[in-house]
Amino acid sequence: MKRKVWPPFLGIVGVLFLGFTWTMGVPLETFFFAVPAVALITLLNLRTVRFCNSCGATLRSQNAFSKPAYCSKCGAKLEQ
């Protein structure tokens, strides 16, 4: 369930954040800076967060450019 809900959840949260930013009346230049920043953060979250099949733990890699390979709770190998 977590795997199916995670990508749409991140997209919705990103759009909501941009909507609140727009509603607060920030300058247009700031808003145009926020759009790629939110997109980058969303992509990094999609890439670094994994879910363990064995115990259901949510795992986040400390390195933004690599995916976790093993579960830190139960030690099971994670699907890539």
DSSP file (Angstrom, degrees, kcal/mol; ACC not computed):
  #  RESIDUE AA STRUCTURE BP1 BP2  ACC     N-H-->O    O-->H-N    N-H-->O    O-->H-N    TCO  KAPPA ALPHA  PHI   PSI    X-CA   Y-CA   Z-CA
    1    1 A M     >        0   0    0      0, 0.0     4,-2.0     0, 0.0     3,-0.3   0.000 360.0 360.0 360.0 -42.7    0.0    0.0    0.0
    2    2 A K  H  >  +     0   0    0      1,-0.2     4,-2.4     2,-0.2    56,-0.0   0.908 360.0  54.4 -60.2 -41.5    2.8    2.4    0.9
    3    3 A R  H  4 S+     0   0    0      1,-0.2    -1,-0.2     2,-0.2    48,-0.0   0.856 111.3  44.7 -61.8 -35.6    4.5    1.9   -2.5
    4    4 A K  H  4 S+     0   0    0     -3,-0.3    -1,-0.2     1,-0.2    -2,-0.2   0.837 118.0  42.4 -77.8 -33.5    1.3    2.8   -4.4
    5    5 A V  H  X S+     0   0    0     -4,-2.0     4,-2.3     1,-0.1     5,-0.2   0.784  98.7  74.3 -84.7 -28.9    0.4    5.9   -2.2
    6    6 A W  H  X S+     0   0    0     -4,-2.4     4,-2.4    -5,-0.2     5,-0.2   0.914  94.5  46.1 -58.4 -53.5    3.9    7.4   -1.9
    7    7 A P  H  > S+     0   0    0      0, 0.0     4,-2.0     0, 0.0    -1,-0.2   0.936 116.8  43.0 -60.8 -47.4    4.4    8.9   -5.5
    8    8 A P  H  > S+     0   0    0      0, 0.0     4,-2.7     0, 0.0     5,-0.2   0.893 112.6  55.3 -64.2 -35.0    0.9   10.5   -5.7
    9    9 A F  H  X S+     0   0    0     -4,-2.3     4,-2.6     1,-0.2     5,-0.2   0.932 108.1  47.8 -60.3 -46.3    1.3   11.8   -2.1
   10   10 A L  H  X S+     0   0    0     -4,-2.4     4,-2.3     1,-0.2    -1,-0.2   0.902 112.3  49.8 -62.5 -40.5    4.5   13.5   -2.9
   11   11 A G  H  X S+     0   0    0     -4,-2.0     4,-2.3    -5,-0.2    -2,-0.2   0.919 111.9  47.4 -63.3 -43.8    3.0   15.1   -6.0
   12   12 A I  H  X S+     0   0    0     -4,-2.7     4,-2.7     2,-0.2    -2,-0.2   0.913 112.0  49.7 -64.5 -43.3    0.0   16.4   -4.1
   13   13 A V  H  X S+     0   0    0     -4,-2.6     4,-2.5     2,-0.2    -1,-0.2   0.904 111.0  50.3 -63.5 -40.6    2.1   17.8   -1.3
   14   14 A G  H  X S+     0   0    0     -4,-2.3     4,-2.3     2,-0.2    -2,-0.2   0.923 112.2  46.4 -62.3 -45.0    4.4   19.5   -3.8
   15   15 A V  H  X S+     0   0    0     -4,-2.3     4,-2.5     2,-0.2    -2,-0.2   0.902 112.3  51.1 -65.1 -41.0    1.4   21.1   -5.6
   16   16 A L  H  X S+     0   0    0     -4,-2.7     4,-2.8     2,-0.2     5,-0.2   0.918 109.3  50.7 -61.9 -43.0   -0.1   22.1   -2.3
   17   17 A F  H  X S+     0   0    0     -4,-2.5     4,-2.4     1,-0.2    -2,-0.2   0.931 112.3  46.2 -60.5 -45.4    3.1   23.8   -1.2
   18   18 A L  H  X S+     0   0    0     -4,-2.3     4,-2.4     2,-0.2    -1,-0.2   0.879 111.6  52.9 -65.3 -36.3    3.3   25.7   -4.5
   19   19 A G  H  X S+     0   0    0     -4,-2.5     4,-2.6     2,-0.2    -2,-0.2   0.919 110.4  46.2 -63.8 -43.9   -0.4   26.7   -4.1
   20   20 A F  H  X S+     0   0    0     -4,-2.8     4,-2.0     2,-0.2    -2,-0.2   0.888 111.5  52.8 -65.4 -37.9    0.2   28.0   -0.7
   21   21 A T  H  <>S+     0   0    0     -4,-2.4     5,-1.3    -5,-0.2     4,-0.4   0.925 112.4  44.7 -61.8 -44.0    3.3   29.9   -1.9
   22   22 A W  H ><5S+     0   0    0     -4,-2.4     3,-1.3     1,-0.2    -2,-0.2   0.909 112.2  52.2 -65.1 -42.7    1.3   31.4   -4.7
   23   23 A T  H 3<5S+     0   0    0     -4,-2.6    -1,-0.2     1,-0.3    -2,-0.2   0.826 100.3  62.0 -65.1 -32.7   -1.6   32.3   -2.3
   24   24 A M  T 3<5S-     0   0    0     -4,-2.0    -1,-0.3    -5,-0.2    -2,-0.2   0.628 113.2-119.3 -70.7 -11.1    0.7   34.0    0.1
   25   25 A G  T < 5 +     0   0    0     -3,-1.3    -3,-0.2    -4,-0.4    -2,-0.1   0.830  46.3 173.9  81.2  32.2    1.5   36.5   -2.7
   26   26 A V      < -     0   0    0     -5,-1.3    -1,-0.2     1,-0.1     5,-0.1  -0.349  44.9 -84.8 -67.2 155.2    5.3   35.9   -3.0
   27   27 A P     >  -     0   0    0      0, 0.0     4,-2.0     0, 0.0     3,-0.4  -0.240  37.5-115.1 -58.8 151.2    6.9   37.8   -5.9
   28   28 A L  H  > S+     0   0    0      1,-0.2     4,-2.4     2,-0.2     5,-0.2   0.840 115.1  57.0 -59.3 -36.3    6.8   36.0   -9.2
   29   29 A E  H  > S+     0   0    0      1,-0.2     4,-1.2     2,-0.2    -1,-0.2   0.899 107.4  48.4 -62.8 -40.5   10.5   35.5   -9.3
   30   30 A T  H  > S+     0   0    0     -3,-0.4     4,-2.0     2,-0.2    -2,-0.2   0.897 110.2  51.3 -66.5 -40.6   10.4   33.7   -6.0
   31   31 A F  H  X S+     0   0    0     -4,-2.0     4,-1.7     1,-0.2    -2,-0.2   0.914 108.2  51.4 -63.5 -42.3    7.6   31.5   -7.2
   32   32 A F  H  < S+     0   0    0     -4,-2.4    -1,-0.2     1,-0.2    -2,-0.2   0.753 110.6  49.9 -68.5 -22.6    9.5   30.6  -10.4
   33   33 A F  H  X S+     0   0    0     -4,-1.2     4,-1.2    -5,-0.2    -1,-0.2   0.829 108.2  53.8 -77.0 -34.7   12.5   29.6   -8.2
   34   34 A A  H  X S+     0   0    0     -4,-2.0     4,-2.8     1,-0.2     5,-0.3   0.826  97.1  65.5 -70.7 -32.3   10.2   27.5   -6.0
   35   35 A V  H  X S+     0   0    0     -4,-1.7     4,-2.1     1,-0.2    -1,-0.2   0.951 107.1  38.0 -60.6 -53.4    8.9   25.4   -8.8
   36   36 A P  H  > S+     0   0    0      0, 0.0     4,-2.5     0, 0.0    -1,-0.2   0.852 115.3  55.9 -67.8 -29.8   12.2   23.7   -9.8
   37   37 A A  H  X S+     0   0    0     -4,-1.2     4,-2.4     2,-0.2    -2,-0.2   0.931 109.5  45.0 -64.5 -44.4   13.1   23.4   -6.1
   38   38 A V  H  X S+     0   0    0     -4,-2.8     4,-2.4     2,-0.2    -1,-0.2   0.893 112.8  51.9 -65.3 -39.8    9.9   21.5   -5.3
   39   39 A A  H  X S+     0   0    0     -4,-2.1     4,-2.4    -5,-0.3    -2,-0.2   0.914 110.8  47.7 -62.8 -42.9   10.4   19.3   -8.3
   40   40 A L  H  X S+     0   0    0     -4,-2.5     4,-2.5     2,-0.2    -2,-0.2   0.924 112.1  48.6 -64.3 -45.3   14.0   18.5   -7.3
   41   41 A I  H  X S+     0   0    0     -4,-2.4     4,-2.2     1,-0.2    -2,-0.2   0.899 111.7  50.4 -62.3 -40.8   12.9   17.7   -3.7
   42   42 A T  H  X S+     0   0    0     -4,-2.4     4,-2.4     2,-0.2    -2,-0.2   0.927 111.3  47.7 -63.4 -45.5   10.1   15.5   -5.0
   43   43 A L  H  X S+     0   0    0     -4,-2.4     4,-2.0     1,-0.2    -2,-0.2   0.901 111.6  50.3 -63.7 -40.8   12.4   13.6   -7.3
   44   44 A L  H  X S+     0   0    0     -4,-2.5     4,-2.5     2,-0.2    -1,-0.2   0.895 110.5  50.1 -65.0 -38.8   15.0   13.1   -4.5
   45   45 A N  H  X S+     0   0    0     -4,-2.2     4,-1.6     1,-0.2    -2,-0.2   0.913 110.6  49.5 -64.3 -42.1   12.3   11.8   -2.2
   46   46 A L  H  < S+     0   0    0     -4,-2.4    -1,-0.2     1,-0.2    -2,-0.2   0.871 116.0  44.1 -63.0 -35.7   11.0    9.4   -4.8
   47   47 A R  H  < S+     0   0    0     -4,-2.0    -2,-0.2    -5,-0.2    -1,-0.2   0.863 117.6  40.0 -78.9 -36.7   14.6    8.1   -5.4
   48   48 A T  H  < S+     0   0    0     -4,-2.5    13,-1.8    -5,-0.1     2,-0.5   0.639  95.6  83.7 -94.9 -14.2   15.8    7.8   -1.8
   49   49 A V  E  <  +A   60   0A   0     -4,-1.6     2,-0.3    11,-0.2    11,-0.2  -0.792  52.6 170.8 -96.8 129.7   12.8    6.3    0.0
   50   50 A R  E     -A   59   0A   0      9,-2.9     9,-3.4    -2,-0.5     2,-0.4  -0.891  23.7-137.8-129.7 161.5   12.3    2.6   -0.1
   51   51 A F  E     -A   58   0A   0     -2,-0.3    28,-0.3     7,-0.2     2,-0.3  -0.982  20.7-123.8-124.4 133.0    9.9    0.2    1.7
   52   52 A C     >  -     0   0    0      5,-2.4     4,-1.0    -2,-0.4    26,-0.1  -0.562   8.6-154.7 -77.1 131.9   10.9   -3.2    3.1
   53   53 A N  T  4 S+     0   0    0     -2,-0.3    -1,-0.1    24,-0.2    25,-0.1   0.821  91.7  49.4 -71.9 -31.6    8.9   -6.2    1.9
   54   54 A S  T  4 S+     0   0    0      1,-0.1    -1,-0.1     3,-0.1    24,-0.0   0.954 130.9   8.5 -76.1 -51.7    9.7   -8.2    5.0
   55   55 A C  T  4 S-     0   0    0      2,-0.1    -2,-0.1    21,-0.0    -1,-0.1   0.547  91.9-121.2-112.3  -9.1    8.8   -5.8    7.8
   56   56 A G     <  +     0   0    0     -4,-1.0    -3,-0.1     1,-0.2   -54,-0.0   0.580  53.8 159.2  81.8   9.2    7.2   -2.9    6.1
   57   57 A A        -     0   0    0     -6,-0.1    -5,-2.4     1,-0.1     2,-0.6  -0.337  41.9-127.4 -68.0 146.7    9.7   -0.3    7.4
   58   58 A T  E     -A   51   0A   0     -7,-0.2     2,-0.4    -9,-0.0    -7,-0.2  -0.863  31.6-166.9 -93.0 123.6   10.1    3.0    5.5
   59   59 A L  E     -A   50   0A   0     -9,-3.4    -9,-2.9    -2,-0.6     2,-0.4  -0.922  11.1-166.8-120.5 137.6   13.8    3.5    4.7
   60   60 A R  E     -A   49   0A   0     -2,-0.4     2,-0.2   -11,-0.2   -11,-0.2  -0.985  20.7-129.8-124.3 129.8   15.6    6.6    3.6
   61   61 A S        -     0   0    0    -13,-1.8   -13,-0.1    -2,-0.4     6,-0.0  -0.560   6.8-146.2 -74.0 138.5   19.1    6.6    2.2
   62   62 A Q  S    S+     0   0    0     -2,-0.2     2,-0.6     1,-0.0    -1,-0.1   0.732  87.9  71.1 -76.3 -22.1   21.4    9.2    3.8
   63   63 A N  S >  S-     0   0    0      3,-0.2     3,-1.5     1,-0.1    -2,-0.1  -0.862  76.4-150.4 -95.9 121.8   23.1    9.7    0.4
   64   64 A A  T 3  S+     0   0    0     -2,-0.6    -1,-0.1     1,-0.3   -17,-0.1   0.630  93.7  52.4 -68.1 -12.5   20.8   11.5   -2.0
   65   65 A F  T 3  S+     0   0    0    -17,-0.0     2,-0.3     2,-0.0    -1,-0.3   0.330 104.2  58.6-108.9   7.2   22.4    9.7   -5.0
   66   66 A S  S <  S-     0   0    0     -3,-1.5    -3,-0.2   -18,-0.0    -5,-0.1  -0.979  72.2-130.3-136.0 151.9   22.1    6.1   -3.9
   67   67 A K        -     0   0    0     -2,-0.3   -19,-0.1     1,-0.1     2,-0.1  -0.710  35.7-101.0 -95.2 147.4   19.2    3.8   -2.9
   68   68 A P        -     0   0    0      0, 0.0     3,-0.1     0, 0.0    -7,-0.1  -0.453  30.9-167.5 -65.1 141.3   19.2    1.8    0.3
   69   69 A A        +     0   0    0      1,-0.2     9,-3.0    -2,-0.1     2,-0.3   0.739  66.7  32.1-101.1 -30.0   20.1   -1.9   -0.5
   70   70 A Y  B    S-B   77   0B   0      7,-0.2     2,-0.3   -18,-0.0     7,-0.2  -0.942  85.2-104.7-131.7 150.8   19.2   -3.5    2.8
   71   71 A C     >  -     0   0    0      5,-2.7     4,-1.2    -2,-0.3   -20,-0.0  -0.570  19.6-151.6 -73.0 131.1   16.6   -2.9    5.5
   72   72 A S  T  4 S+     0   0    0     -2,-0.3    -1,-0.1     2,-0.1   -13,-0.0   0.660  93.7  47.8 -77.8 -15.9   18.1   -1.3    8.6
   73   73 A K  T  4 S+     0   0    0      3,-0.1    -1,-0.1     1,-0.0    -2,-0.0   0.910 132.6   7.9 -88.2 -49.8   15.4   -2.9   10.8
   74   74 A C  T  4 S-     0   0    0      2,-0.1    -2,-0.1   -17,-0.0    -1,-0.0   0.567  91.1-123.2-113.7 -11.3   15.4   -6.6    9.7
   75   75 A G     <  +     0   0    0     -4,-1.2    -3,-0.1     1,-0.2     2,-0.1   0.498  56.1 150.6  84.3   3.8   18.4   -6.8    7.3
   76   76 A A        -     0   0    0     -6,-0.1    -5,-2.7     1,-0.1     2,-0.3  -0.367  53.4-105.7 -70.5 148.6   16.4   -8.0    4.3
   77   77 A K  B     -B   70   0B   0     -7,-0.2    -7,-0.2    -2,-0.1     2,-0.2  -0.571  38.0-133.0 -73.3 135.1   17.6   -7.2    0.8
   78   78 A L        -     0   0    0     -9,-3.0     2,-0.2    -2,-0.3   -26,-0.1  -0.623  16.6-109.1 -92.6 149.1   15.5   -4.5   -0.8
   79   79 A E              0   0    0    -28,-0.3   -28,-0.1    -2,-0.2    -1,-0.1  -0.510 360.0 360.0 -70.6 140.9   14.0   -4.6   -4.3
   80   80 A Q              0   0    0     -2,-0.2    -1,-0.1   -30,-0.0    -2,-0.0   0.372 360.0 360.0-104.5 360.0   15.6   -2.2   -6.7
